[in-house]
Amino acid sequence: MREKVQEALDKVRPFLQRDGGDVELVDVDEATGVVKVKLKGACGG
């Protein structure tokens, strides 16, 4: 599951970076399906 989430983030990352931001995968809880990400740069707020 973690790999699929990372692939999805890699698809949207260029759009975030174009606006001065980025996203980092923090955790994937496979039992609950909860994904935690950290927004960086212009996306942080």
Buried (B, 14 or more C-beta within 10 A) or exposed (E): EEEEBEEEBEEEBEEBBEEEBBBEBEEBEEEEEEBEBEEBEEBEE
